[in-house]
Amino acid sequence: MNDLRKRAGWFEISWFIIEREPETARLALAGCVVIRAEMLIHTASVRYVALHEDFDVVEDHYCAPQYECQIMRHEGMLCTRSFVRVGDGKTPVPVS
């Protein structure tokens, strides 16, 4: 069973993107169940901890891995979004 509750991950979106390209931010967040959002002043970004069907399953008591959100454009228009896992997931971002 693909239990969405176990498919956790975290990623960041630049505040510049959120402020100046809200449609890009909407595409990045499409399908996500956001558990936590935190504004990071030092990097001018928002860190999201979320559930998404494209994320790997995270076993109980493990930290959510980091993902990079990749947005593809075709002829200047937003078309697809994908999440790519970054590193080994050992950066401590608790799921709950």
Buried (B, 14 or more C-beta within 10 A) or exposed (E): EEEEEBBBBBBBBBBEBBEEBEEBBEBBBEBBEEBBEEEEEEEEBBBBBBBBEBBBEBEEEBBBBBBEBEBEEEEEEBEEBEBEBBEEBEEEBEBE
